[in-house]
Amino acid sequence: MERTTKPHLVLIPWQGGISHIIPMTDIGCLLASHGAAVTIITTPANAPLVQSRVDSAAPPPCGGAGITVAAIPFPAAEAGLPEGCERLDLLRSPADVPRFFAANKRFGEAVERHCRGGASLLPCRPTCIVAGMCHPWTLGLARELAVPCYTFHGFGAFALLCLEHLFKHRPHEAVASPDELFDIPVLPPFECRVSRRQLPPHFLPSNSMGGGLLQEMREFDVAADGVVVNTFEELERGSTALLAAATGKRVLAVGPVSLNHSPGLDARTMSDDDARRCMAWLDTKASGSVVYASFGSAGCMPAAQLVQLGMALVSCPWPVLWVVKGADSLPDDAKKWLRENTDADGVADTKCLVVRGWAPQVAILAHSAVGGFLTHCGWGSTLEAVAAGMPMATWPLFAEQFVNERLIVDVLGVGVSVGVTKPTENILTASKTYGSEAEAEAEVGMEQVMEALERLMDQGAEGEERRRKARELKLKAKGALEKGGSSYVNLENLIYSFV
Ligand code: UDP
């Protein structure tokens, strides 16, 4: 393969979740804006998302010039999955999870073949490969090409630091019950008190991925040359440096990557009716008056819980923009409740606008009408809220989201906790058939949600202090990506260290 002095980064996002594909594509756009050639390798069903994200990146010099999006067939059918089943949110049940990872392994072999020899899809030799956390096969490829291999998890540095501590010191094994709180003491003087039940799948007694796969991922982490994180050094109180010390690896914080994705452009070019409807509705609302409630790219909750949440959202005094995923698989009575109590038909003066499709979240968070964000604490959403200077009410669902909640509420002081203690089952942790959790109890009642919203939207000193802190972080986030800022410098390091 032709040698080059021009930096060429190959990014292989974990295609399992949109929330991994989005930030890695945004990283690709940022790298290209710094002058690197970038190849993003993905699967055919995910390529349009990557390409549209590249096309709607901030205008030149930050745009898609220099980015190649390469789609390698994903052998879903060969692994017993429906054709086109190329993300975890498209799986039918937890039984599909091992099939998905088997297909991912074969996908890896196909990528390796494509990256080798004369028929290579790479225009020139890469200077560095950045791979999603579930692509352990990338390491062999990188070693073969004699280039460094960095990992990208989609988690923040504080969460990665907590995970490192859990792997090494295993404090969760010393507690007597899954609900007993224990501290993950990585960032003193702050405590990070969580229960075993609230930890990511790696630390749960059973999950649908299987121990072997998780072990392989951990070994990949340990063997990789460095870590790319969507965060900025000033945000997580020294977590990036502590993570580097704990892992012995270079940790490059290059975010918040969503800032390169112009919300204005996003909103103007939106072809989707739902997205246009959201923005038009927000335009009619007073500044800082709206609660935006969203639980990530695929976050669902049991029907009984959804209704309790909904009752709070429709009866609170603020207009609410609520994104509901998986509405089609709700039981009939929950569907009926949603139909009768919210409006999804675009009536401009509706109190609670429900979006069942894809909401333009970055544009929503940047809209002046939005005053608070009820979030599941996914790291993408968390950082987008930080970048927008938005206070949060926290409702973690699973994975590392309970740890993120501690960061948002206790460390950064920009959030109020709803007080959820039990994780919501998802396809990686569920033992039952996915989608049949309809009868599960609601842990959080309507009043509890209302209390959190009142604190979130509080116009008194406490609320104002949270808003002040959020505004301060917004400025720091912007500064990190500006010329000479910490993320700017780290992007340059990622590009030019290996040429
Ligand atoms: N997102 C969006 N519209 C939606 C739902 C999600 O734009 O209707 C985006 C959101 O902006 C974020 C990502 O999807 O970039 C969700 O990532 P996060 O890490 O917060 O959560 P996850 O999807 O992994 O649970």
Boltz pocket constraint, residues with backbone or C-beta under 6 A from the ligand:
constraints:
  - pocket:
      binder: B
      contacts: [[A, 17], [A, 18], [A, 19], [A, 20], [A, 22], [A, 154], [A, 294], [A, 295], [A, 296], [A, 297], [A, 298], [A, 299], [A, 323], [A, 357], [A, 358], [A, 359], [A, 360], [A, 361], [A, 362], [A, 377], [A, 378], [A, 379], [A, 380], [A, 381], [A, 382], [A, 384]]
      max_distance: 6.0
